[in-house]
Amino acid sequence: MSLAKLNNDQLHAYAAYCAAAEAVLRTRLSVRVVDEGRRYRLNVYGKLVQVFSKRSTEWQLTGAPSPLVSNTVAVVFVDFAGKEPEFYVVPARTLKEDVDRRYQADLVRKGERAPIMGSHHYLVKPEHLEQWQGKWSVLGGKG
């Protein structure tokens, strides 16, 4: 299936439902998609899980160094760049620590971003997440 014609909001919605289906399959837990406007999260047996998607080389998070909603316990990164979706399930605390460490190192290397940009962006590369591919056990359940 080509996702090229989907806009970013449609892609994120599709990613949330794909992640929900995969979470049910892998954890055997109750999963519900929570639409929060321009953000989608999953409610996995009472735990809130943020979902990010990409269809090319890397994920782009806004609001670095704090791209996650405060009560998020995990993040599912959905990668649509290949023939089949790939899922990376990362504990929120681990992601926050990694984003902060990499973001601070980037600021040291490049300096403060120009205020004209209006927001902070952070790129998550696939190699940052390799160890979390298919780690549905982060969410509990029988996965």
Secondary structure, 3 states (H helix, E strand, C coil): CCCCCCCHHHHHHHHHHHHHHHHHHHHCCCEEEEECCCCEEEEECCEEEEEEEECCCCEEEECCCCCCCCCEEEEEEEECCCCCCEEEEEEHHHHHHHHHHHHHHHHHHHCCCCHHHCCCEEEECHHHHHHHECCHHHHCCCC
